[in-house]
Amino acid sequence: MSESDIGKAIFDLLRASFDAGRDRLYINLIIYTPFGIVRGKVSRVTTAPQSSSYQPALPHQDREQMLTSDLLELHDVSVEHYSNHLPSANFDRLYVNTRDIQGIAFER
């Protein structure tokens, strides 16, 4: 599976999760990356297809580039280092390249 296929699979999985819970605006995720464990929220807008009626947070051209470059936008993010599992950084918004995702889990 190529890197772009992995990104597509992640976005397809997130879209399917939103379709299953149509009233959900966010999905809480745990993402395992080389730099640590990332906990954050993915919004429905981030994963919506470009032809969707949702209003993007970014201008259309920037959003289109973001989706084609396999960047996943997360909100209310904490990053934990593997060695101590304590939050070492907090961000309002963080972009993670899907190539850096080693594992993903849904959090309730």
Protein Blocks (a to p, Z undefined) as FASTA:
>chain_A
ZZklmmmmmmmmmmmmmmmmmmbmbdcdddddfkbccdddddfklmpcfkbmbdcfbdfk
lmmmmmmnopacdehiadddfklopafbdcfbdcddfklpgbdcddZZ
